[in-house]
Amino acid sequence: MTPHPVKSDQTLPDKADVVIIGGGIIGASTALELAERGIKVVLCEKGIIAGEQSSRNWGWCRQMGRDPREIPLAKISLDLWGQMNERTNCETGFRRCGILYLCQTQAELANREHWLKNHAIPQGLSSTILSSDETDRLTPGSSLPWSGALFTKDDGRAEPQIATAAIANAARSKGARLFTNCAVRGIERSAGRISAVITENGIINCDTVVVAGGAWSRRFCTNAGIELPQLTVVNSAMRSAPLDAHLPHTMAGEEFAIRKRLDGGYTIAHGIISIADIVPDSFRLAGAFLPALREEFKNLNFRVGGRFVDEARLARFWNMDETSPFEITRILDPKPSHRLLERAYNSLAKRFPVFNDIHIEERWAGIIDVTPDAVPVISAVAAIPGFYLATGFSGHGFGIGPGAGKLAADLITGAPPCVDPHPFRYERLVDGSKFEIY
Ligand SMILES: Cc1cc2nc3c(=O)[nH]c(=O)nc-3n(C[C@H](O)[C@H](O)[C@H](O)COP(=O)(O)OP(=O)(O)OC[C@H]3O[C@@H](n4cnc5c(N)ncnc54)[C@H](O)[C@@H]3O)c2cc1C
């Protein structure tokens, strides 16, 4: 899952309108939107472009099954994905392949119908429930019939190893400047508002900063005096060699989730379970995450291991002339869970025997950042004028990345927001609002 390389610009400017911290899909999409609006934007990435979640994800671009608060952003994002190859003048791998949630039992089907009636139909999505026969026609080679499926024909897929690079390079071609191996240590304020960022390579004066730091955003914010409740989970995936399975749709069923890749192989993962490492923040944030834990408990494997010590050793507070944690770990590269991948593979091969004895080319994992209500923060932070967050994408940020970048740019430039920004406001996480989990 090595991302397509993006070269760094060389000389750090002393001034910019906006500095974006983080070169994942959210930072790159925000940079592209701002550059297209004529804003002087600089993006700083501590490692390489898309080195963390944005190259490691499954590549699903879905509206289906989304939290209702995210559906408007997912709809806009699918439209933006549809234009992305042309806009970036590059292949991003986006295809409207359709996504299927396969159901084995009537209870699963009823659950999917509930989402369809309550959220998809009112918000005008194309999702439908397929009968058992209709599902079987879309899943040739299945060893047993399915009870039915939830299907969204205009959902899609894109290639994580190339898409963010394409977006970042397009941002540069529109005037953005990109610096890799360039950690941002912190912010400087003047009369209370943002006046500069301090990077490991020098200072950039600016009056607006966007933190799009994925799993690092909480640490950055803590040092800047902003509380951002954010935890992480580890999710694993693998890819097969090219295979003619006649299954072009992205789909999940039982314990597997698969997506046909542009290279002819499949990205395969356990469709349900992630690993929650116990780290010092697990205790600090236990209260905020309790409602989410109650909902997700069965989908999480808790683990006590090396990450507790690694995270405990990393500084929470540092001075601007000191090496920051972002320079100590350039790229988060957790070990994949072979046990969960084996379970995914067994479930897949049992249902679709064509996958028996396939060659697995690569296994990997990524660290996903989550908020207490599993909805991102795309928002100004009122306490520090000029400080914006675009983070906490809770496992959904690849698909909704283009829309998130557009919304962030709207908020920064004062343009009418492309979707209602209220569900994504920062204050909900710290003002005692009740967390709603869907
Ligand atoms: C295995 C897996 C499967 C997934 N599947 C899907 C899927 O199918 N569909 C979907 O929509 N989403 C999926 N996701 C989630 C999706 O990948 C993320 O939500 C999305 O990539 C988040 O993008 P980001 O830009 O916020 O974060 P990241 O891609 O993690 O980027 C953040 C970047 O910020 C940099 N950074 C942090 N702090 C600093 C600093 N101080 N200075 C400079 N740089 C800094 C980091 O180095 C990093 O490169 C999956 C995630 C994983 C791990």
The ligand as a MOL file (V3000), in Angstrom:
LIG
                    3D

  0  0  0     0  0            999 V3000
M  V30 BEGIN CTAB
M  V30 COUNTS 53 58 0 0 0
M  V30 BEGIN ATOM
M  V30 1 C -7.6720 0.0210 7.1350 0
M  V30 2 C -8.5580 1.2290 6.9330 0
M  V30 3 C -9.7050 1.1020 6.1390 0
M  V30 4 C -10.5080 2.2260 5.8780 0
M  V30 5 N -11.4890 2.1400 4.9380 0
M  V30 6 C -12.1520 3.2390 4.5430 0
M  V30 7 C -13.0380 3.2090 3.4440 0
M  V30 8 O -13.1860 2.1840 2.7820 0
M  V30 9 N -13.7190 4.3440 3.1220 0
M  V30 10 C -13.5530 5.5070 3.8210 0
M  V30 11 O -14.2300 6.4810 3.5160 0
M  V30 12 N -12.6610 5.5920 4.8250 0
M  V30 13 C -11.9530 4.4940 5.2010 0
M  V30 14 N -11.0140 4.5830 6.1990 0
M  V30 15 C -10.8260 5.8480 6.8850 0
M  V30 16 C -10.0550 6.8500 6.0360 0
M  V30 17 O -8.8770 6.2680 5.5280 0
M  V30 18 C -9.7160 8.0630 6.8970 0
M  V30 19 O -10.8880 8.5560 7.5280 0
M  V30 20 C -9.1110 9.1910 6.0640 0
M  V30 21 O -8.0420 8.7250 5.2850 0
M  V30 22 C -8.6340 10.2830 7.0180 0
M  V30 23 O -7.8910 11.1990 6.2810 0
M  V30 24 P -7.0460 12.3170 7.0410 0
M  V30 25 O -6.4520 13.1620 6.0070 0
M  V30 26 O -7.9190 12.9210 8.1010 0
M  V30 27 O -5.9560 11.4900 7.8830 0
M  V30 28 P -4.5940 10.7780 7.4320 0
M  V30 29 O -4.6960 10.1460 6.1090 0
M  V30 30 O -4.2050 9.8980 8.5670 0
M  V30 31 O -3.6130 11.9890 7.2870 0
M  V30 32 C -3.1970 12.7870 8.3630 0
M  V30 33 C -1.7910 13.2410 8.0270 0
M  V30 34 O -1.4130 14.2860 8.9240 0
M  V30 35 C -0.0180 14.1750 9.1320 0
M  V30 36 N 0.3030 14.9390 10.3500 0
M  V30 37 C -0.2260 14.7670 11.5780 0
M  V30 38 N 0.2520 15.6810 12.4300 0
M  V30 39 C 1.1210 16.4560 11.7300 0
M  V30 40 C 1.9380 17.5670 12.0700 0
M  V30 41 N 1.9660 18.0830 13.3160 0
M  V30 42 N 2.6990 18.1250 11.0920 0
M  V30 43 C 2.6540 17.6440 9.8220 0
M  V30 44 N 1.9000 16.5820 9.4650 0
M  V30 45 C 1.1410 15.9980 10.4050 0
M  V30 46 C 0.1950 12.6840 9.2640 0
M  V30 47 O 1.5420 12.3130 9.0170 0
M  V30 48 C -0.7590 12.1300 8.2020 0
M  V30 49 O -0.1270 11.8960 6.9620 0
M  V30 50 C -10.2100 3.4740 6.5050 0
M  V30 51 C -9.0770 3.5940 7.3140 0
M  V30 52 C -8.2390 2.4880 7.5060 0
M  V30 53 C -6.9960 2.6630 8.3370 0
M  V30 END ATOM
M  V30 BEGIN BOND
M  V30 1 1 1 2
M  V30 2 1 2 3
M  V30 3 2 2 52
M  V30 4 2 3 4
M  V30 5 1 4 5
M  V30 6 1 4 50
M  V30 7 2 5 6
M  V30 8 1 6 7
M  V30 9 1 6 13
M  V30 10 2 7 8
M  V30 11 1 7 9
M  V30 12 1 9 10
M  V30 13 2 10 11
M  V30 14 1 10 12
M  V30 15 2 12 13
M  V30 16 1 13 14
M  V30 17 1 14 15
M  V30 18 1 14 50
M  V30 19 1 15 16
M  V30 20 1 16 17
M  V30 21 1 16 18
M  V30 22 1 18 19
M  V30 23 1 18 20
M  V30 24 1 20 21
M  V30 25 1 20 22
M  V30 26 1 22 23
M  V30 27 1 23 24
M  V30 28 2 24 25
M  V30 29 1 24 26
M  V30 30 1 24 27
M  V30 31 1 27 28
M  V30 32 2 28 29
M  V30 33 1 28 30
M  V30 34 1 28 31
M  V30 35 1 31 32
M  V30 36 1 32 33
M  V30 37 1 33 34
M  V30 38 1 33 48
M  V30 39 1 34 35
M  V30 40 1 35 36
M  V30 41 1 35 46
M  V30 42 1 36 37
M  V30 43 1 36 45
M  V30 44 2 37 38
M  V30 45 1 38 39
M  V30 46 1 39 40
M  V30 47 2 39 45
M  V30 48 1 40 41
M  V30 49 2 40 42
M  V30 50 1 42 43
M  V30 51 2 43 44
M  V30 52 1 44 45
M  V30 53 1 46 47
M  V30 54 1 46 48
M  V30 55 1 48 49
M  V30 56 2 50 51
M  V30 57 1 51 52
M  V30 58 1 52 53
M  V30 END BOND
M  V30 END CTAB
M  END
